[in-house]
């Protein structure tokens, strides 16, 4: 059964910047988010992540980020297998689960 996680993501690097798009937001988080993006791609390729989406919120300061896993076990595997990439991500972004 699919397992979904939803977060509000804010930038710690540029907390006051108003973004025009989700792509612009993620570009400002490079290179720290690269390893997490590669981990997501690998899990997508083998079917353990079904979908990810990033939507810029109306304030332009944050995103709503949704990641749908194949199941809760896939989520737990992702956390365990890619802890370093996730930690690196957190150096430039705050993820608040909603």
Residue, then its C-alpha position, 0 to 999 in steps of 0.5 A: x500500500x502506498x505510503x506518503x510523506x508531505x513536508x513544508x520545505x524552507x531554505x536555511x541558506x536564503x530564508x528571506x528570498x522569495x522564489x518564482x518556482x520550485x525549480x529555482x528553490x531547488x537550484x539554490x540548494x545545490x550542491x547539497x541536495x544532489x546526493x538526495x536527488x540521486x538517492x530518490x532517482x535510484x529508488x524511483x528506478x526500482x519502484x520503491x518511490x512512486x512519485x515526488x512533487x514540489x509545489x511552490x507555496x503562495x508565499x514564495x518562501x517555501x515548498x510543499x514537497x510530497x514523496x510517495x513510497x511503494x510502502x512504509x518498508x520502502x520509506x524506512x529503507x530509504x531513511x536507512x540507506x541514505x542517511x548521509x544524503x538526507x543529513x546533507x540536505x538538512x544543511x540547506x533546507x528545513x523539512x517540516x512534516x505536515 
